[in-house]
Amino acid sequence: MFAKAFRVKSNTAIKGSDRRKLRADVTAVFPTLGTDQVSELIPGKEELNIVRLYAHRGDAVTVYVSGGNPILFELEKNLYPTVYTLWSYPDLLPTFTTWPLVLEKLVGGADLMLPGLVVPPAGLPQVQKGDLCAIALVGNRAPVAIGVAAMSTAEMLTSGLKGRGFSVLHTYQDHLWRSGEKSSPPSIAPLALDPPDPCEEKGSVQANAALQGDMRHLTLEGEEEEVGEVQQRCAEKSLSEAAEDPNVGGLNPDPTDGKTLQEQMDELLERCFLHALKCRLKKADLPLLTSTLLGSHMFSCCPEGRQLDVKKSSYKKLSKFLQHMQQEQIIQVKELSQGVESIVAVDWKHPRKGSILEGGEVRTIVISYAKKHDLVDADNKNLVKLDPILCDCILEKNEQHTVMKLPWDSLLSRCLEKLQPAYQVTFPGQEPIVKKGKICPIDITLAQRASNKKVTVVRNLEAYGLDPYSVAAILQQRCQASTTVTPAPGAKDSLQVQIQGNQVHHLGRLLLDEYQLPRKYIQGLEKAPKPGKKK
């Protein structure tokens, strides 16, 4: 991507809110970094600049520069570390190893082919297609490039280490590296290795031989068939071990919650999908290839310790899952070019499944979020530090730069205030009815008519599942008074019941004793006539 010179559009100092958001993004994307390491990478007071540039192919890239060195860059809303950052944190990404002769090709813009890999005695790191990886050279653990895996580790082994392994994004000695202090990679000793597995040792021989064949036009006569057979057995062994491992995919093999592994994967798939739509995509990103949605967005939304695998879900294929999401009217998918599907529209206001929460559930979610992201103040456990997400959710615009912490009770009350109210009404033998907004009480009033006669008026019966015509018929019989049902003024599709005279006492007995409605949902019962007083 940076093999050729790029064009700088702007270079500005970062704002305080953007610095805080960047820290949160780094913590989310690279969970292995501790709080101190994130603070070290994104310092609180030292100069930090945002450089917006266009790569030679036209890609819009945002680069974060600290101390004169580019430390991170953002492409299509994905955050990547530079080699300068990886030299300080060499274990940040899974690292694959190649030969020094290959580096020149990578700097020139080439992708890393699988024959160029060196398989260590401990085996290749376990990654999935689309995972971000580091690339180092033999004898030195300091990364010299970063790239995205073109296939999973299991697929690499199955292919016999043939084909394209990684799409390289950035390398030591490219133009992004040149924009910094142009330092050389530090010398970082390789990790201590486990005793070599004979099968994997042969795999290393094959990788070395393949590289030599590509780079120096050499062949290994008499050994080619043997190495191929050994490598095939290695792949079969790796795949069979994976198949026998009940924890593959990060799912719970013991469905103590009553859910099968497939049901768990279905939930994880939908969760990652909705998270990607909510937090990572914007209208400007559309149309978006469905493969890009999965590889660049959904995988990165997968919770720590879980592994998203569409094949283990009931859908089996991404296209089938997205078809279901289209039927739910969340997205619109079209085939813009032959055989290639893209998401062309998203209903951003679509009500999300499971979005109705009780107050206790909101409290549990907020507390869990604060603890998971280490937001509880270390000096005062009654205070919660506000990260960018909480700031956006609960702070007013004029508070964004002044309010850094809130007490628990204030945080929870603000969260509840920001949520749209809803209510649920349950009738015997029927499914609960959930509606948005606040439920209005049954309203009982007394009105004076032109003939100077009083009438009792009752509204909002429908909200509680009561038929106004049925209520009118019952009251007419019990009160021995005329009743009428008319449209309620100022209320759409709502009716009101009028009963001649002050019939609040009869109405109260009907609603409280027979229909057993809670008194707090009935307004106007105090208007009943006092004993001995004429109606």
C-alpha positions in Angstrom: 0.0 0.0 0.0 2.9 2.4 0.8 5.3 1.0 -1.8 5.1 4.3 -3.6 4.9 7.9 -2.4 1.6 9.1 -1.0 0.0 12.6 -1.0 -0.7 14.3 2.3 -4.1 16.0 2.6 -3.8 17.5 6.1 -1.7 17.3 9.3 -3.4 18.5 12.5 -2.9 18.1 16.2 -5.3 15.6 17.8 -8.2 16.9 19.9 -8.6 15.7 23.5 -11.8 13.8 22.7 -10.2 12.1 19.6 -7.2 11.1 21.7 -9.6 9.5 24.2 -11.5 7.7 21.4 -8.2 6.5 19.9 -7.2 5.0 23.2 -10.5 3.2 23.5 -10.3 1.9 19.9 -6.7 0.6 20.5 -7.9 -1.2 23.7 -10.8 -2.8 21.7 -8.8 -3.8 18.7 -5.7 -5.0 20.6 -7.0 -6.4 23.9 -3.6 -7.9 24.8 -2.3 -4.4 25.5 -2.6 -3.4 29.1 -3.8 0.0 30.3 -0.2 1.2 30.9 0.8 0.0 27.5 -2.1 1.8 25.8 -1.2 5.0 27.8 2.4 4.6 26.7 1.4 4.2 23.0 -1.1 7.0 23.1 0.4 9.5 25.7 -1.9 11.9 27.5 0.0 15.1 27.0 2.7 14.6 24.4 2.2 15.8 20.9 0.1 13.5 18.7 -0.9 14.4 15.2 -3.5 13.1 12.7 -2.3 12.9 9.1 -4.8 12.3 6.4 -3.3 11.1 3.2 -4.0 9.4 -0.1 -2.0 6.3 -1.0 -0.7 6.0 -4.6 -3.8 3.9 -5.5 -6.2 6.5 -4.2 -7.0 4.9 -0.8 -7.8 7.4 1.9 -5.7 6.6 5.0 -5.5 8.3 8.4 -2.1 8.1 10.1 -1.5 8.8 13.8 2.0 10.2 14.4 3.7 10.4 17.9 7.2 11.5 18.5 7.8 11.9 14.8 7.0 8.3 14.0 3.7 6.9 12.5 2.4 4.6 15.2 -1.0 3.6 13.8 -2.9 3.9 10.6 -6.6 3.6 9.8 -8.0 2.2 6.5 -11.7 1.6 5.9 -12.3 2.0 9.6 -9.8 -0.7 10.5 -6.9 0.2 12.8 -3.5 -1.2 12.1 -0.1 -0.8 13.9 3.0 0.3 12.1 6.3 -1.5 12.3 7.5 1.2 14.7 4.7 0.2 17.1 5.3 -3.5 16.6 9.0 -3.1 17.5 7.9 -1.9 21.0 5.1 -4.6 21.2 6.4 -7.6 19.1 3.7 -9.9 20.5 0.8 -7.7 19.6 -0.1 -9.8 16.6 0.4 -13.5 15.6 3.8 -13.5 13.8 4.8 -15.6 10.8 8.4 -15.9 9.7 10.0 -15.6 6.2 13.5 -15.3 4.7 15.5 -12.0 4.4 15.5 -12.4 0.6 11.7 -12.1 0.6 11.7 -8.7 2.3 12.8 -6.9 -0.8 9.8 -8.3 -2.7 7.4 -7.2 0.1 8.8 -3.7 0.2 8.2 -3.5 -3.6 4.5 -4.2 -3.1 4.3 -8.0 -3.4 2.1 -10.1 -1.2 3.7 -12.9 0.9 3.2 -16.3 -0.8 3.0 -19.4 1.3 6.1 -21.1 -0.1 8.0 -18.2 1.5 7.0 -19.2 5.0 9.4 -20.8 7.4 7.6 -23.3 9.6 9.1 -23.2 13.1 9.3 -26.4 15.2 6.3 -25.3 17.3 4.2 -25.0 14.2 2.5 -22.0 12.5 0.4 -19.6 14.6 -3.3 -20.4 14.6 -5.2 -17.7 12.6 -8.4 -17.4 10.6 -8.9 -15.9 7.2 -9.0 -12.1 7.5 -6.9 -12.0 10.7 -4.2 -9.3 11.0 -0.7 -10.8 11.3 2.9 -9.6 11.6 5.7 -10.9 9.5 9.3 -11.3 10.8 12.6 -12.5 9.4 14.5 -15.7 10.4 16.5 -15.1 13.5 14.8 -11.8 14.6 11.3 -11.6 16.1 11.0 -7.8 15.3 8.2 -7.6 12.7 9.1 -6.1 9.3 5.6 -6.1 7.8 2.0 -6.5 8.6 -0.7 -8.2 6.4 -4.1 -9.9 6.4 -4.2 -13.7 6.3 -5.7 -14.9 3.0 -6.7 -18.2 4.5 -6.8 -19.9 7.9 -3.8 -21.9 9.3 -5.6 -25.2 8.7 -6.2 -24.2 5.0 -2.5 -23.2 4.7 -1.5 -26.7 5.8 -4.1 -28.4 3.6 -2.9 -26.5 0.6 0.6 -27.8 1.1 1.8 -24.2 1.7 1.0 -23.1 -1.8 -0.7 -20.0 -3.0 -1.0 -16.5 -1.6 -0.7 -16.4 2.2 -1.0 -12.7 3.2 -2.1 -9.4 1.6 0.7 -7.1 2.8 -0.4 -3.6 3.9 2.8 -2.0 5.3 6.5 -2.9 5.5 9.8 -1.7 6.9 11.5 0.6 4.3 8.2 1.5 2.6 7.1 5.2 2.4 5.1 5.1 5.6 8.2 3.9 7.4 10.2 6.6 5.6 7.9 9.3 7.0 9.3 8.5 10.5 12.8 8.5 11.9 13.8 5.7 9.5 15.2 3.5 12.3 16.2 -0.1 11.7 14.4 -3.1 13.3 15.7 -3.9 16.8 17.2 -7.3 17.5 14.7 -9.4 19.3 15.6 -13.0 20.1 13.2 -15.7 19.0 11.0 -17.2 21.6 12.2 -20.5 23.3 10.7 -23.3 21.3 9.1 -26.5 22.3 10.7 -29.8 21.3 10.3 -30.2 17.5 7.5 -32.4 16.2 8.9 -34.7 13.5 5.9 -34.0 11.4 6.3 -30.3 11.7 10.0 -30.5 11.2 9.5 -32.0 7.8 7.0 -29.2 7.0 9.7 -26.7 7.7 12.0 -28.6 5.2 9.3 -28.3 2.6 8.8 -24.6 3.1 12.5 -24.0 2.9 12.8 -26.1 -0.3 9.9 -24.3 -1.9 11.4 -20.9 -1.2 14.7 -22.1 -2.7 12.9 -23.4 -5.7 11.2 -20.0 -6.2 14.1 -17.8 -5.5 17.1 -19.8 -6.9 15.4 -22.1 -9.4 16.7 -25.2 -7.5 14.9 -28.6 -7.1 15.3 -31.4 -4.6 15.3 -34.6 -6.6 14.3 -37.7 -4.8 12.9 -35.9 -1.7 10.0 -34.1 -3.3 7.5 -37.0 -3.0 8.5 -37.8 0.6 8.2 -34.3 1.7 4.8 -33.9 0.1 3.6 -37.1 1.8 4.8 -35.9 5.2 3.3 -32.5 4.7 0.0 -34.0 3.8 0.1 -36.1 7.0 0.8 -33.0 9.0 -2.2 -31.3 7.5 -4.4 -34.3 8.2 -3.1 -34.5 11.7 -3.8 -30.8 12.3 -7.3 -31.0 10.9 -8.2 -34.2 12.8 -7.0 -32.7 16.0 -9.1 -29.7 15.4 -12.1 -31.8 14.7 -11.6 -33.7 17.9 -11.2 -30.6 20.0 -14.6 -29.8 21.6 -13.6 -26.2 22.2 -12.8 -25.4 18.6 -14.6 -22.2 17.6 -14.6 -20.8 21.2 -18.0 -22.4 22.0 -19.1 -24.1 25.1 -19.4 -27.8 24.3 -21.6 -28.4 27.4 -24.9 -26.6 26.7 -25.7 -26.1 30.3 -27.8 -23.1 29.2 -29.9 -25.4 27.1 -28.4 -24.2 23.8 -26.6 -26.4 21.3 -23.3 -25.3 19.8 -25.1 -24.5 16.6 -27.5 -22.2 18.4 -24.6 -20.5 20.2 -22.9 -19.9 16.9 -26.2 -18.5 15.4 -26.3 -16.0 18.3 -22.7 -15.1 17.9 -23.1 -14.6 14.2 -26.1 -12.3 14.6 -24.3 -10.4 17.4 -21.2 -9.7 15.4 -23.4 -8.7 12.4 -25.4 -6.2 14.3 -22.3 -4.9 16.2 -20.6 -4.3 12.8 -23.6 -2.4 11.4 -24.0 -0.4 14.6 -20.3 0.5 15.4 -18.2 0.1 12.3 -20.3 1.0 9.2 -21.6 4.3 7.8 -23.7 5.2 4.8 -20.5 6.3 3.0 -19.2 2.7 3.1 -22.0 1.4 0.9 -22.1 -0.5 -1.3 -19.9 -3.0 0.6 -18.8 -6.4 -0.5 -20.4 -9.1 1.7 -17.0 -10.7 2.0 -15.5 -7.4 3.2 -18.3 -7.2 5.8 -17.3 -10.6 7.2 -13.5 -10.4 6.9 -12.9 -6.8 7.8 -15.8 -6.0 10.2 -17.6 -9.0 11.7 -14.5 -11.0 12.7 -13.1 -8.0 14.5 -16.4 -7.6 16.4 -16.2 -11.1 17.8 -15.8 -11.1 21.6 -12.5 -12.1 23.1 -12.2 -15.8 23.6 -14.8 -16.6 20.9 -14.2 -17.6 17.3 -16.8 -16.8 14.6 -17.3 -19.6 12.1 -20.3 -19.3 9.7 -19.9 -23.0 8.8 -20.7 -24.0 12.4 -24.0 -22.1 12.3 -27.3 -23.3 11.1 -26.9 -21.0 8.0 -23.6 -22.8 6.9 -23.0 -20.0 4.3 -22.7 -16.2 4.7 -25.0 -15.6 1.8 -27.8 -17.6 3.5 -27.4 -15.6 6.7 -27.5 -12.3 4.9 -30.5 -13.4 3.0 -32.2 -14.0 6.3 -31.2 -10.5 7.5 -32.6 -9.1 4.2 -35.9 -10.9 5.0 -35.8 -9.2 8.4 -35.5 -5.9 6.4 -32.3 -5.0 8.1 -30.2 -4.9 5.0 -30.6 -5.0 1.2 -28.2 -7.2 -0.8 -27.7 -7.0 -4.6 -25.4 -8.7 -7.1 -23.7 -5.6 -8.6 -21.3 -7.8 -10.6 -21.7 -11.4 -11.7 -21.3 -13.7 -8.8 -20.3 -11.0 -6.4 -22.9 -9.8 -3.8 -22.8 -6.4 -2.0 -24.8 -4.7 0.7 -26.3 -1.7 -0.9 -28.6 -0.4 1.9 -29.0 -0.7 5.7 -32.0 0.3 7.7 -30.1 2.0 10.5 -33.4 2.6 12.4 -34.5 -1.0 12.3 -35.6 -2.2 15.8 -32.9 -4.6 17.0 -33.9 -8.0 18.3 -33.9 -8.1 22.1 -33.7 -4.4 22.4 -36.4 -4.2 25.1 -34.8 -4.1 28.5 -36.1 -3.9 32.1 -34.5 -1.4 34.5 -32.6 -4.3 36.3 -31.2 -5.5 33.0 -29.9 -2.0 32.1 -28.2 -1.8 35.4 -26.6 -5.2 34.9 -25.4 -4.3 31.4 -23.9 -1.0 32.5 -22.1 -2.5 35.5 -20.7 -5.3 33.4 -19.5 -2.9 30.7 -17.7 -0.7 33.2 -16.0 -3.6 34.9 -15.0 -5.3 31.6 -13.4 -2.1 30.3 -11.7 -1.3 33.6 -13.6 2.0 34.0 -14.2 1.8 37.8 -12.0 4.5 39.4 -9.1 2.8 41.2 -9.1 5.5 44.0 -12.9 5.8 44.5 -15.0 2.7 43.7 -18.1 4.9 43.7 -16.9 6.7 40.5 -16.9 5.5 36.9 -14.5 6.8 34.3 -16.3 7.7 31.0 -14.9 6.2 27.8 -15.9 7.6 24.4 -18.9 5.3 24.1 -20.3 6.3 27.5 -19.6 10.0 26.7 -21.6 9.8 23.5 -24.4 7.9 25.1 -25.1 10.0 28.2 -23.3 13.3 28.2 -24.7 16.5 26.8 -22.6 18.3 24.1 -21.4 21.0 26.6 -20.2 18.2 29.0 -18.0 16.3 26.6 -14.8 18.0 27.6 -15.6 18.7 31.3 -17.2 15.6 32.7 -14.7 12.7 33.0 -16.3 10.6 35.8 -19.7 10.0 37.2 -21.1 8.4 40.4 -22.7 5.0 39.8 -26.3 6.3 40.6 -25.9 9.2 38.2 -24.5 7.0 35.5 -27.4 4.5 35.8 -30.1 7.2 36.0 -28.7 9.0 32.9 -28.6 5.7 31.0 -32.2 5.0 31.8 -33.2 8.6 30.8 -31.6 8.2 27.4 -33.6 5.0 26.7 -36.9 5.2 25.0 -39.6 4.1 27.4 -41.8 1.0 26.7 -44.4 -1.0 28.5 -45.7 -4.6 28.5 -49.3 -5.6 29.0 -50.2 -9.2 29.7 -53.7 -10.6 29.4 -54.7 -14.1 30.7 -54.1 -16.7 28.0 -52.4 -14.3 25.6 -48.9 -13.4 24.6 -47.6 -10.2 26.3 -48.0 -7.0 24.2 -45.0 -4.7 24.2 -45.5 -1.1 23.0 -43.1 1.9 22.9 -43.7 5.0 25.0 -45.2 5.5 28.4 -48.5 3.8 29.2 -51.3 6.4 29.9 -53.6 5.7 32.9 -57.3 5.2 32.5 -58.6 8.7 32.8 -62.0 9.3 34.6 -63.4 12.8 34.5 -66.8 14.5 35.2 -68.3 16.9 32.7 -71.2 19.2 32.8 -73.6 19.1 29.8 -75.8 21.9 28.4 -78.8 20.5 30.2 -76.8 21.0 33.5 -76.5 17.3 33.9 -73.3 15.6 34.9 -71.8 12.8 32.8 -68.9 10.5 33.6 -66.2 10.2 30.9 -63.6 7.4 30.8 -60.7 7.2 28.3 -57.7 5.0 27.5 -59.5 1.7 28.1 -58.0 0.1 25.0 -54.4 0.4 26.3 -55.4 -2.2 29.0 -57.2 -4.5 26.6 -60.7 -3.4 27.5 -63.3 -2.9 24.8 -65.1 0.4 25.3 -68.4 -1.0 23.9 -68.4 -3.9 26.4 -67.6 -1.5 29.3 -70.4 0.8 28.2 -72.9 -2.1 28.1 -72.0 -3.3 31.6 -72.2 0.1 33.1 -75.5 0.8 31.4 -77.0 -2.2 33.0 -75.5 -1.7 36.5 -76.1 2.1 36.7 -79.4 2.0 35.0 -78.2 5.0 33.0 -77.7 5.8 29.3 -74.2 5.4 27.9 -72.6 6.5 24.6 -69.2 5.6 22.9 -67.6 8.4 20.9 -64.1 9.2 19.4 -61.8 10.6 22.1 -60.9 14.2 21.3 -57.2 14.7 20.3 -56.5 11.0 20.4 -56.0 8.9 17.2 -58.0 5.6 17.0 -59.1 5.9 20.6 -62.7 5.9 22.0 -64.2 7.3 25.2 -67.3 6.1 27.1 -69.8 8.5 28.6 -72.2 7.5 31.3 -75.0 9.8 32.5 -74.5 11.0 36.1 -71.6 10.5 38.4 -70.9 6.8 38.0 -67.2 6.9 39.3 -68.1 4.5 42.2 -69.5 1.8 39.8 -66.7 2.4 37.4 -64.1 2.0 40.2 -65.6 -1.3 41.4 -65.6 -2.6 37.8 -62.0 -1.7 37.1 -60.5 -2.6 40.5 -62.5 -5.5 41.7 -63.5 -7.3 38.6 -60.8 -6.4 36.1 -58.2 -6.3 38.9 -56.3 -3.3 37.4 -53.7 -1.7 39.8 -55.1 1.5 41.3 -52.0 3.5 40.2 -53.1 3.0 36.6 -56.5 4.6 37.2 -56.8 8.4 37.4 -59.9 10.2 38.8 -61.3 7.7 41.3 -61.4 10.4 44.0 -64.3 12.0 42.0 -66.7 9.4 43.3 -69.7 11.0 45.2 -69.4 11.1 48.9 -71.9 8.9 50.9 -75.3 10.4 51.3 -74.6 12.9 48.5 -76.8 12.9 45.3 -75.2 11.8 42.2 
